[in-house]
């Protein structure tokens, strides 16, 4: 959508492929350069109408809907994202699986999945710049910047909606590999404590254990006991922000390399041994998708740097 130059209401028709998207998210997508806060205020005031009627932020649009949008001042479009040959090669080699519906990446550690919070370009922005012929590329879920592993990207709006519903219903299984402090009991360990994000602790915004927060359940299972550290398989039953990291901290077995929720002395020891990043990796994702005969299970291989580090610990 081009910036509005004339002082009159703009009529925008929702194109094919966007049926089911929330009104606020659709407007944020087409009104680039307009502050999100202004978009939300205009919707709530009824200044933006769908088919001539007031709508709510969470209403869903359909192909063919007519949106009436008042004159807005938009900033100039951002400069085109430049993808270096090295970055293109790195992202291409990180593709675990792809078909006409879905793209699965083995996200590198240290790369944000999207722009924001001081990050100008994320993985999804780079992919869109690399693939201008792909009409639709949207993140299905998130991974922390320092976490590596399986990341799902939908190539169709219908697939995105289906997977979002599957996540809400707990029908997507995610398994992680983590190295944690100390010796866990060899039985399966379930951590079932509610979490609340954006709590302020020592002037830093974090996710914290909070009885009034959202329910969160993680299951930890010992894969290898090193005495001073344990290699763990972690299964998520919910998907709260920083869930594994906070649950590991709560269990008094924080994750190696975790600068926000970890143990400083343990991190220092791990760095000296060769682990210089957060040791948390989304290894497996299992899901069902309409049109596929069997369940889909994706495996993102562990970073060779972490594999070599584990070999040193085992030696």
Secondary structure by P-SEA (a helix, b strand, c coil): cccccccbbbbbbbccccccccaaaaaaaaaccccaaaaaaaaaacccccccccccccccccccbbbbbcbbbbccccccccccaaaaaaaaaacccccccbbbbcccccccccccccccccaaaaaaaacccccbbbbccccccccccbbbbbccaaaaaaaaaaaaaccbbbbbbbbbcccccccbbbbbbbbbcccccccbbbbcccccccbbbbbbbbccccccccbbbbbbcccccaaaaaaaaaaccccccccccccaaaaaaaaaaccccccccccbbbbccccccbbbbbbbcccaaaaaaaaaaac
